[in-house]
Amino acid sequence: MSDPFLGEIKMFGGNFAPRGYAMCQGQIMSIAQNNALFALLGTTFGGNGQTTFGLPDFRSRSPVGIGQGGGLDAITQGEMAGTPNVTLINNNLPPFSLPVTGTVSVAIPASTADGSSQTPSATSVLAKPLDSAAGAEVSLYGNAADTTLAPFNAPLNANASHTSGGAPVGIRNPYLGTNFIIALEGVFPSRN
């Protein structure tokens, strides 16, 4: 490799850092041993600024230019953000309603035993009427079903709407893993 600028970051296809470079994996470096590189990076990528500073960490990250592009959020030097997936909530989805039509087969539980109550309850079933004299109050409800009334079809008209399932959705772009390396030695860059 030709003489790089000190702090220059490159992609490298090998699984090691060549001499004069380090992997960009967030390592903490000694200022005393790398004072020229510290002069360029400062504590942008970590470290305490007294005895240590950090290298950029590109593990599972994509680089992006700093500044603010048209219609985009501003990005600062060393800023790390993003996530590989998100969980959509109802606010992320457009409102919608779907009409549902059809027929439902209904079978009502019943009992062939004599009714034991004139008042229905949450667990009662239709039973054989007891005391069917004209004007009499009829015990029409029983306790346990042993049959059903003949099933019949009933029309169904309803609306269905969406409720979120809460499953994460991947948002990572297609990628190819490679190493990023940073020059620990090289020409100290001058400003324009």
Buried (B, 14 or more C-beta within 10 A) or exposed (E): EEEBEBBBBBEBEEEEBEEBBBBBBBBEBEBEEBEEBBEBBEBBBBBEEEEBBBBBBBEEBEEEEEEEEEEEEEBEEBEEEEEEEEEEEEEEEEEEEEEEEEEEEEEEBBBEBEBBBEEEEEEBBBBBEBEEEEEEEEBBBBBEBEEEEEEEEEEEEEEEEEEEEEEEEEEEEEEEEEBBBBBBEBEEEEEE
